[in-house]
Amino acid sequence: MSQVSIMDSALACALGSSSEEVWTRLCRGDSAIGPMDDIDTDQLDCHNAAAISGLSRGKEPNRICSLMRFTLEQLAPVPADTVVIWAGVKGNVEYVEALAEGIEPPTIRQPRDYRQWVCRYLGIEDRGIEVNAACASSTVAIALAMQMIAQGECSRVLVCAADIVSRFTFTGFAALKALSPTVCRPFDVMRDGLCLGDGAGAMLLADSVAASDCVDRLVVRLSGWGISNDANHITGPARDGSGLIDAIRQALQSADLSAADVAAWCTHGTGTVYNDAMELTVLEEIFGSRRLPLFSIKGAVGHTLGAAGVLETALCVRALREQEVPPTVGLRRAEPAAGGSVSNECQPLQGNTILTTNSGFGGVNGALVLQLIQDG
């Protein structure tokens, strides 16, 4: 089984237009959550999101492509034989909305169209797959990319994911009573829901041969992955955390590590009552009485849906390199079960291994293990 290294990554969201800017503002405790400008929310109870001001389709088929193009521009040249995996929660929501309004719809309609658009934009071969696993989409996509590389099916995979705050998603989450009427406060005793966010990310993974020409001695490797489904409810997670526990244990086993080896946990951390409670149940089951640092970035960037996993994985790479865990923005008073683990300030990272997880509608869960390795 070949080792899988993260060769390059890029992201863009309402908090910043590059990994550097997002990391700096995240560690400063900034939040991009604020009143919506592009969606009429007058008849709703919730009005806030982490939306990118002025985001337009420009010359691209839609706003998702426009945001993805900006993200891809940050990458080094991608080899022509790279496999592309596209991840997102929906197909082209803007297409559906255009039809409803009687407007000429854009050309992109299905997830496959996005992947093919990426290949054409980069000028590479049309090879790859699409993944729709709700809010765990890009985490599952990275896990599948790892599996493809580890089993020798290909040497490089580019995982691309993007989602925007559309009228469809905003009103849908509002109907589910999942949106916060204020701001997102992960693991806070007064948390009252999530806030959606615009976001896009791209991550290039490679096997040991393709990564051998990397001049950086500090290499972040994806060491383990796990995917599960708790089959509990169409939107609600299993309260005992059984699905996420299974995914984490798979990831640790495939990495040949134990829970004691994990230095920090980047959680899904949506700020909803049930998700955060479920993850705190998992914290106790997996790590016992140990209080390792855990954090969520969704109080700063919002919930970017299908793009959440790739954004969070990219920021975990930065955390490993900086040996620092970013704050959980929005946190005021932590749940007792999270005490000693979650903080609204940066925490030192004492180790070379991070666990990152995401969960989604339909009971899907994904877990990844990242390790900082010093080569040479």
Secondary structure, DSSP 8 states (H G I E B T S, - for coil): ---EEEEEEEEEETTBSSHHHHHHHHHHT----EE-SSS--TTSS--EEB--TT---TTSSSHHHHHHHHHHTTS----TT-EEEEE-SSS-HHHHHHHHTT----S--SHHHHHHHHHHHHT----EEEE--GGGHHHHHHHHHHHHHHTTS-SEEEEEEEE---HHHHHHHHHTT-B-SS---TTBTT---B-BB-EEEEEEEE-TTTTTT---SEEEEEEEEEEEE----SS---TT-HHHHHHHHHHHHHTT--GGG--EEE------HHHHHHHHHHHHHHHTT----EE-SHHHH-B-GGGHHHHHHHHHHHHHHHTEE---TT-SSB-GGGTTT--SS-EE--SSEEEEEEEEGGGEEEEEEEEEEE--
